[in-house]
Each structure stands twice: as structure tokens, then as C-alpha cells.
Amino acid sequence: MVEAYVLIQTEVGKAKVVADRVRAIDGITSADDVTGPYDVIVRAEASDVDQLGRLVVAGIQSIGGITRTLTCPIVNL
């Protein structure tokens, strides 16, 4: 299992809509509106890195109103 945080920047006024749509995607465990340089922070899980990539590119990045994403895989040190 691979888990990651995905930090999302949105167009002005689109954070709530983006968070709501992201929550509906399989593999998303949480999506929260936040303040600061990012507008939505998502926690995602997938069976492997390739599946995580597909989740981010085909799932999250296809949502209208998103201007940028940053994927941060979770590591166990």
C-alpha cells in the first residue's frame, strides 16, 4: 500500500467544489479545505506507485478549477 498527501492549488473561489469532487474519487481517504499556499489537502492511498500516479493524473488533475498539485508520498522512517 502506498499513501500520499496531495496538495492542491485551485482557482479563486473553487476550493470547496474541488474538495467535494475529490472526496468522491476511489482511493481518497480525506480532502480538507485549508488556508495558506494550498487550498485543499488530500490523503490518498493506492496499491502501488503506478496506481497512485494514475489516481493523481487521471482522477484529481482532471477536475476543473485545479491549477497545480504537489504529491508527497508518505514514508515510514
Beta strands, then each sheet from edge to edge (+ up, - down):
strand 1: 2-10
strand 2: 28-33
strand 3: 40-46
strand 4: 66-73
sheet 1: 2+ 3- 1+ 4-
end
